[in-house]
Amino acid sequence: MGRSETQANRLARVAALGEPLRRGIYLYVASEPGAVSRDQAAGRFGVSRAVAAFHLDKLADLGLLEVEFRRPPGRGGPGAGRPAKLYRASAREVSFSFPPREYELAGRLLAEAVTVSTRDGVPLRHAVNDTAATVGHALGRKALEEAGGAASGEALVDAACDVLSACAYEPHDEGGEVVLLNCPFHALAQDYRDLVCGMNLALVTGLTEELPGSGLEARLDPQPGGCCVRLSRRASPDGRA
């Protein structure tokens, strides 16, 4: 599932930084204005070039560092040797929470809604729901693409669960309905429940409207510890959910 993969990747990045030398190398590279070579990292930490290369490449494999190849200044043309492998910090942020949260998504939704409300004179709550619905429709189109163009059936339900997983909703298919075990905006929902629940419902409804063949219908059904939205599964013509 998409969300599980995302959480696994995040956890792997955090775990990688638990190793003291690797963490030190990452912080060193991140603090440098230019790209860092294996020799520079080895000299900085008093380790062999091979050990420095191992940790640098591991950080690059996890997306925490970016790699580039460049010859030293003043060296070029035939006989100049192979370009050196250099490393610089990537733009990827290192963060992990469990249960997973998506406060960046909430921030973007609310910022866009404020912009629309100010520009068009739309009541803010309406703008929030409209913006969330737009995001939901985009997620629905992504799910449809992941389902390979399937018109109906389990492939659409699975694809919907995948994109909801990627947004940290933790969907669980119980046959007759899909339960969203996690609220991605939990802290906000504690103080602004009506606003956040409306935003969640608009987003998930937008997704289902792009997937009519899935039989999924979103409704508000707040439950302790989970999302306020649940997805019912309409029965198919042959009587199955």
Secondary structure, DSSP 8 states (H G I E B T S, - for coil): -HHHHHHHHHHHHHHHTTSHHHHHHHHHHHH-SS-EEHHHHHHHHT--HHHHHHHHHHHHHTTSEEEEEE--TT--STTS---EEEEEE-S------SS---HHHHHHHHHHHHHHHHHH---HHHHHHHHHHHHHHHHHHHHHHHTTT--SSHHHHHHHHHHHHHTT--EEE-SSEEEE---TTHHHHHH-HHHHHHHHHHHHHHHHHT-GGGTEEEEE---TTS-SEEEEE---TTS--
